[in-house]
Structures are given as structure tokens and as C-alpha cells.
Amino acid sequence: MSAYVIFIRETTTDDAEMQQYAQKAPAARAGHDITRVAFYGELDVLEGPAAEGVAILRFPDMTAARAWYDSPAYQEARQHRFKGAQYRMLLVEGSDVQA
């Protein structure tokens, strides 16, 4: 069953660190089956706290998503995200049933 990683950027605190993250994060995609479902496009918060941006990545399953998140390449990149912004990040199992 598919899985989704959802990034919710609440506040940017250091643009230089986020630039480092943006440069390093793409290398973490190598060897992983990732589909960008949404990637920091136009955003309209309907309920809850404001967000600066949202990205959603689809993976074949929870194990594949965890493998990407735990990969050395993403571990190296994410340290810059931690220093550069306040984020919420969720891993959620998808529903492959068509409505």
C-alpha cells in the first residue's frame, strides 16, 4: 500500500541553511521510488495554523519511505532543514482503494 511523507514548513529561520538543504536533498532521491504529489505550490490554509509551504511525496509503501528517510544522503541533508526552519513531517499510509 502506498505511503506519503508530508512536509509542513511552519517558519523559516535561516535562509542559508535552507539553501544548503535544497542543494543536498535531491541526492537523497537516488535509488528511491519517489513521486512528487505536491511540492511547495500555491497554498490556502482552510483550517488550523498557517503554513509557509507544504510538500507531499508518495512512496510504494511505508518501508520504502522509511528507507529514504533513514538513508545516509537524507540524514546529511535534513540537518540543514532542522537548522533552517520549523517543520512538521508526517509519514502516513495511503489508501489504494478507488472511491
Contact map, one row per residue, 1 for C-alpha under 8 A:
111000000000000000000000000000000000000000000000000000000001110000000000000000000000000000001111000
111100000000000000000000000000000000000000000000000000000111110000000000000000000000000000001111000
111110000000000000000000000000000000000000000000000000000111110010000000000000000000000000111100000
011111000000000000000000000000000000000000000000000000011110010010000000000000000000000001111100000
001111100000000000000000000000000000000000000000000000011110000010000000000000000000000011110000000
000111110000000000000000000000000000000000000000000001111000000000000000000000000000000011110000000
000011111000000000000000000000000000000000000000000011110000000000000000000000000000001111000000000
000001111100000000000000000000000000000000000000001111100000000000000000000000000000001110000000000
000000111111000000000000000000000000000000000000001111000000000000000000000000000000111100000000000
000000011111000000000000000000000000000000000000011110000000000000000000000000000000111100000000000
000000001111100000000000000000000000000000000000001100000000000000000000000000000000111000000000000
000000001111111001000000000000000000000000000000000100000000000000000000000000000001110000000000000
000000000011111000000000000000000000000000000000000000000000000000000000000000000011110000000000000
000000000001111111000000000000000000000000000000000000000000000000000000000000000011100000000000000
000000000001111111100000000000000000000000000000000000000000000000000000000000000001000000000000000
000000000000011111110000000000000000000000000000000000000000000000000000000000000001000000000000000
000000000000011111111000000000000000000000000000000000000000000000000000000000011011000000000000000
000000000001011111111100000000000000000000000000000000000000000000000000000000011011100000000000000
000000000000001111111110000000000000000000000000000000000000000000000000000000000000000000000000000
000000000000000111111111000000000000000000000000000000000000000000000000000010010000000000000000000
000000000000000011111111100000000000000000000000000000000000000000000000000011111000000000000000000
000000000000000001111111110000000000000000000000000000000000000000000000000000000000000000000000000
000000000000000000111111110000000000000000000000000000000000000000000000000000000000000000000000000
000000000000000000011111111100000000000000000000000000000000000000000000110110000000000000000000000
000000000000000000001111111110000000000000000000000000000000000000000000110011000000000000000000000
000000000000000000000111111111000000000000000000000000000000000000000000000000000000000000000000000
000000000000000000000001111111000000000000000000000000000000000000000000110000000000000000000000000
000000000000000000000001111111010000000000000000000000000000000000010011110010000000000000000000000
000000000000000000000000111111111100000000000000000000000000000000010000000000000000000000000000000
000000000000000000000000011111110000000000000000000000000000000000000000000000000000000000000000000
000000000000000000000000000011111000000000000000000000000000000000000000000000000000000000000000000
000000000000000000000000000111111100000000000000000000000000000100010000000000000000000000000000000
000000000000000000000000000010111110000000000000000000000011000100000000000000000000000000000000000
000000000000000000000000000010011111000000000000000000001111000000000000000000000000000000000000000
000000000000000000000000000000001111100000000000000000001110000000000000000000000000000000000000000
000000000000000000000000000000000111111000000000000000111100000000000000000000000000000000000000000
000000000000000000000000000000000011111000000000000000111100000000000000000000000000000000000000000
000000000000000000000000000000000001111110000000000001111000000000000000000000000000000000000000000
000000000000000000000000000000000001111110000000000001110000000000000000000000000000000000000000000
000000000000000000000000000000000000011111100000000011100000000000000000000000000000000000000000000
000000000000000000000000000000000000011111100000000011000000000000000000000000000000000000000000000
000000000000000000000000000000000000000111110000000000000000000000000000000000000000000000000000000
000000000000000000000000000000000000000111111000000011000000000000000000000000000000000000000000000
000000000000000000000000000000000000000001111100000000000000000000000000000000000000000000000000000
000000000000000000000000000000000000000000111111111000000000000000000000000000000000000000000000000
000000000000000000000000000000000000000000011111000000000000000000000000000000000000000000000000000
000000000000000000000000000000000000000000001111100000000000000000000000000000000000000000000000000
000000000000000000000000000000000000000000001111110000000000000000000000000000000000000000000000000
000000000000000000000000000000000000000000001011111000000000000000000000000000000000000000000000000
000000000100000000000000000000000000000000001001111100000000000000000000000000000000000000000000000
000000011110000000000000000000000000000000001000111111000000000000000000000000000000000000000000000
000000011111000000000000000000000000000000000000011111000000000000000000000000000000000000000000000
000000111100000000000000000000000000000110100000001111100000000000000000000000000000000000000000000
000001111000000000000000000000000000011110100000001111110000000000000000000000000000000000000000000
000001110000000000000000000000000001111100000000000011111000000000000000000000000000000000000000000
000111100000000000000000000000000001111000000000000001111100000000000000000000000000000000000000000
000111000000000000000000000000000111110000000000000000111110000000000000000000000000000000000000000
011110000000000000000000000000000111100000000000000000011111000000000000000000000000000000000000000
011110000000000000000000000000001110000000000000000000001111110110000000000000000000000000000000000
111000000000000000000000000000001100000000000000000000000111110110000000000000000000000000000000000
111000000000000000000000000000000000000000000000000000000011111110000000000000000000000000001000000
111100000000000000000000000000000000000000000000000000000011111111000000000000000000000000111000000
000000000000000000000000000000000000000000000000000000000000111111100000000000000000000000000000000
000000000000000000000000000000011000000000000000000000000011111111110000000000000000000000000000000
001110000000000000000000000000000000000000000000000000000011111111111000000000000000000000100000000
000000000000000000000000000000000000000000000000000000000000011111111100000000000000000000000000000
000000000000000000000000000000000000000000000000000000000000001111111110000000000000000000000000000
000000000000000000000000000110010000000000000000000000000000000111111110010000000000000000000000000
000000000000000000000000000000000000000000000000000000000000000011111110011000000000000000000000000
000000000000000000000000000000000000000000000000000000000000000001111111011000000000000000000000000
000000000000000000000000000100000000000000000000000000000000000000111111111000000000000000000000000
000000000000000000000000000100000000000000000000000000000000000000000111111100000000000000000000000
000000000000000000000001101100000000000000000000000000000000000000000011111110000000000000000000000
000000000000000000000001101100000000000000000000000000000000000000011111111111000000000000000000000
000000000000000000000000000000000000000000000000000000000000000000001111111111100000000000000000000
000000000000000000000001000000000000000000000000000000000000000000000001111111110000000000000000000
000000000000000000011001100100000000000000000000000000000000000000000000111111111000000000000000000
000000000000000000001000100000000000000000000000000000000000000000000000011111111100000000000000000
000000000000000000001000000000000000000000000000000000000000000000000000001111111110000000000000000
000000000000000011011000000000000000000000000000000000000000000000000000000111111111000000000000000
000000000000000011001000000000000000000000000000000000000000000000000000000011111111100000000000000
000000000000000000000000000000000000000000000000000000000000000000000000000001111111111000000000000
000000000000110011000000000000000000000000000000000000000000000000000000000000111111100000000000000
000000000001111111000000000000000000000000000000000000000000000000000000000000011111110000000000000
000000001111110001000000000000000000000000000000000000000000000000000000000000001111111000000000000
000000001111100000000000000000000000000000000000000000000000000000000000000000000101111100000000000
000000111110000000000000000000000000000000000000000000000000000000000000000000000100111110000000000
000000111100000000000000000000000000000000000000000000000000000000000000000000000000011111000000000
000011110000000000000000000000000000000000000000000000000000000000000000000000000000001111100000000
000111100000000000000000000000000000000000000000000000000000000000000000000000000000000111110000000
001111000000000000000000000000000000000000000000000000000000010010000000000000000000000011111000000
001111000000000000000000000000000000000000000000000000000000010000000000000000000000000001111100000
111100000000000000000000000000000000000000000000000000000000110000000000000000000000000000111110000
111100000000000000000000000000000000000000000000000000000000000000000000000000000000000000011111000
110000000000000000000000000000000000000000000000000000000000000000000000000000000000000000001111100
110000000000000000000000000000000000000000000000000000000000000000000000000000000000000000000111110
000000000000000000000000000000000000000000000000000000000000000000000000000000000000000000000011111
000000000000000000000000000000000000000000000000000000000000000000000000000000000000000000000001111
000000000000000000000000000000000000000000000000000000000000000000000000000000000000000000000000111
